[in-house]
Amino acid sequence: INKGMSDALNLIKENGAIPVVIIPSPGTKNSPKCIIRNELYNQDRKCISDIKMLYKNQEKFIAFLDKAKNIYPNLIIINPNKVVCNDSVCFDSLDDKPIYIDQGHLNSVGSRMIGEKYLKQFENPLNVD
């Protein structure tokens, strides 16, 4: 990952563009149907994932980005996990709507909702003066 990403960031820099990296969504250990089953069968399953799983899965990538930010000071890092996770868990749904199509990929509704919530909570990272 380091060589490929470094090469890509160098190429972007050489061409005078601003590099943008979106940190991947945390994924889920649950079935994306968890929240649907809760509704259909009046269950109260916890449709969440422990944030420790996220940190473990993304530890090397985040460390790489921290180093890259020093080399490429104009690097824009967008972290949608700020919307999907709190201090201890990552949610499989937002506003009672499932956000994953499978355990590792967002569905279109989830992707849109995360983007909208991100822009409400944080400045638009792509507004560059």
Phi, psi and omega in degrees: 000320184298313182295312181299315179292319179298316178299317180296316180295321177297316180298317179298315180297315181300332181267008174075015180263166178263123179285139178233128177237129174257120179294134181300152176297156186290340186076183182216149175272350182265167169290142177296348179275001184307308183293327178293318177298322177302316181290312184294320187250014179051047179262169178230050176290147176275111181264066182220164175232144179295133182295339178298326177298317179299310181300320180295316182290330186249006186306310182293321181294316179296319178299318177299315181296323177299317178291319182296326180298328177289326181278324181240081187299338179269006177301127177260124179246121178254123184244092180294346179296339176297338180265325187274336186240155168248204184290341185231337184221160171246137186267145179270355181214159173229134181051041179062024176242129178300141181249354181247144174269333173210193187287349183230358186231137177288148169274172185295323179294315180297317179299315179296315181297318179297315179300315180295315180294322179299314182292332176287325185271332186229162175295153175293114184292346182266359173279098181247127180275000000 
